[in-house]
Amino acid sequence: MQVIDNFLDTQSFWNIHSTMSGKNFPWNKIQNLSGINPEDGIYFVHMFLNQLEQSSYINLIQPLLVKLNPFAVRRIKGNFYLPNKKVITHTFHKDYDLSHRGCIYYVNNNDGYTILKGNKKIKSVANRALLFDPSEEHCSTSSTNPEGRINININYF
């Protein structure tokens, strides 16, 4: 596990931040956040890349891919967690069972965080990258910030 602050240059960061937090960015509602526990609630996803589709916004995140330099990418998705009255911890999960690399890129500052195995909490700090193995159990949280919580999850080899 590695946490890297100021992961991208200022211009690339602000381009991602202003686009994904803007009113015209397309988000899709997901009813069961964890896919495991319906009580985790809803969140919104933008699928940049998976085995079936590629978003017209894929160029937005090119600076992340250049920095990570993956051999192959399995999935890239944006996550938007709505604000809550209190921070809610979601159900632990694995992205995929096969060991691989993962990056959670935090787009905005908020009081949410990611929890890794062993109860390690990584705060959501804008322009921070968390590099880890997402086949290990981890979970997200909501945020109380009015803007919500936005991050990008990249699964790669």
C-alpha distance (Angstrom), angle and dihedral (degrees) to the residues before:
residue distance angle dihedral
M1 . . .
Q2 3.77 . .
V3 3.82 131.9 .
I4 3.80 117.2 -156.5
D5 3.80 121.0 -172.6
N6 3.82 121.9 -155.7
F7 3.79 87.6 21.9
L8 3.81 95.7 168.8
D9 3.77 132.4 37.0
T10 3.82 114.5 -94.0
Q11 3.82 95.8 -104.1
S12 3.83 94.1 51.6
F13 3.81 91.8 44.9
W14 3.82 93.9 50.7
N15 3.79 91.8 46.1
I16 3.82 90.8 55.3
H17 3.82 93.0 41.2
S18 3.81 97.0 48.8
T19 3.81 93.4 44.1
M20 3.81 97.8 46.9
S21 3.81 94.3 42.7
G22 3.81 92.6 44.8
K23 3.78 123.9 106.4
N24 3.83 94.5 -115.2
F25 3.81 99.4 54.3
P26 3.84 109.8 114.5
W27 3.81 115.0 -120.6
N28 3.82 126.7 177.1
K29 3.80 121.0 -146.4
I30 3.83 117.1 -121.3
Q31 3.80 112.8 -163.0
N32 3.82 99.2 -158.3
L33 3.80 108.8 42.2
S34 3.79 99.0 -164.3
G35 3.79 96.9 29.5
I36 3.80 83.5 -132.9
N37 3.79 108.8 63.8
P38 3.85 118.5 35.8
E39 3.82 88.7 -160.1
D40 3.83 88.8 70.5
G41 3.80 85.5 79.2
I42 3.79 130.6 -150.4
Y43 3.77 134.8 -40.2
F44 3.77 136.6 170.0
V45 3.80 127.6 -110.0
H46 3.77 135.7 -165.2
M47 3.80 111.0 -162.7
F48 3.79 106.7 -146.8
L49 3.80 93.6 174.5
N50 3.78 139.5 -7.0
Q51 3.79 136.8 143.0
L52 3.81 91.7 -75.6
E53 3.78 106.8 35.9
Q54 3.77 148.0 23.3
S55 3.79 121.7 -154.4
S56 3.78 123.1 -127.7
Y57 3.84 83.4 -126.4
I58 3.82 93.8 63.7
N59 3.82 91.7 110.5
L60 3.81 89.3 60.1
I61 3.79 90.8 70.9
Q62 3.81 98.6 40.3
P63 3.83 91.0 108.8
L64 3.83 88.4 61.2
L65 3.79 91.9 50.7
V66 3.80 92.5 46.9
K67 3.80 90.2 51.8
L68 3.84 94.4 45.9
N69 3.83 94.0 41.5
P70 3.83 95.5 -159.0
F71 3.80 122.8 -163.4
A72 3.82 88.7 -144.8
V73 3.81 135.0 -5.5
R74 3.79 122.6 -137.4
R75 3.82 100.1 -178.6
I76 3.78 141.8 -13.5
K77 3.78 119.7 -167.9
G78 3.75 137.3 166.3
N79 3.81 117.7 -136.6
F80 3.79 126.4 -154.9
Y81 3.80 116.0 -172.6
L82 3.80 115.1 -166.1
P83 3.80 117.7 -125.7
N84 3.81 118.1 -96.7
K85 3.79 134.0 -166.6
K86 3.81 88.4 -110.6
V87 3.81 135.0 16.3
I88 3.81 108.5 -92.0
T89 3.82 121.8 -159.8
H90 3.80 112.7 -137.7
T91 3.80 127.3 -144.1
F92 3.82 118.4 -74.3
H93 3.80 113.7 -108.5
K94 3.80 144.9 159.8
D95 3.80 119.9 -121.3
Y96 3.82 91.5 -144.9
D97 3.82 132.5 -12.0
L98 3.81 94.6 -125.5
S99 3.81 114.2 87.6
H100 3.81 109.9 -110.1
R101 3.79 142.2 137.8
G102 3.75 125.5 -77.8
C103 3.75 137.9 -174.1
I104 3.77 126.8 -165.1
Y105 3.78 108.1 -165.4
Y106 3.79 113.7 -163.1
V107 3.82 111.5 -141.0
N108 3.80 100.5 -175.5
N109 3.79 140.4 24.1
N110 3.79 113.8 -105.8
D111 3.78 141.5 137.2
G112 3.81 94.6 -99.4
Y113 3.79 124.6 101.1
T114 3.79 147.2 -178.5
I115 3.80 120.2 -108.5
L116 3.80 119.0 -150.8
K117 3.78 129.9 -165.7
G118 3.80 109.4 -67.4
N119 3.81 91.6 37.5
K120 3.82 94.5 -82.1
K121 3.82 108.1 163.5
I122 3.79 120.7 -153.3
K123 3.80 113.3 -166.6
S124 3.80 121.5 -134.9
V125 3.78 102.9 -109.2
A126 3.80 118.4 166.9
N127 3.82 113.9 -105.2
R128 3.82 92.6 14.6
A129 3.80 122.5 132.2
L130 3.78 125.2 -154.8
L131 3.81 112.4 -159.4
F132 3.80 114.7 -164.6
D133 3.80 145.4 128.2
P134 3.84 105.6 -83.6
S135 3.81 91.2 -163.3
E136 3.82 83.3 77.1
E137 3.79 115.6 83.0
H138 3.79 115.4 -91.0
C139 3.77 138.5 149.4
S140 3.77 143.2 -157.6
T141 3.77 133.0 -134.3
S142 3.75 136.5 -146.8
S143 3.80 122.6 -116.2
T144 3.78 136.1 -133.1
N145 3.80 92.9 -142.9
P146 3.83 112.7 117.3
E147 3.83 90.5 -128.0
G148 3.80 91.5 54.6
R149 3.80 124.0 -139.2
I150 3.81 123.0 -59.6
N151 3.79 127.2 -173.6
I152 3.80 141.2 150.9
N153 3.80 120.9 -127.5
I154 3.81 117.1 -156.6
N155 3.82 121.9 -172.9
Y156 3.80 112.2 -167.6
F157 3.80 148.1 145.0
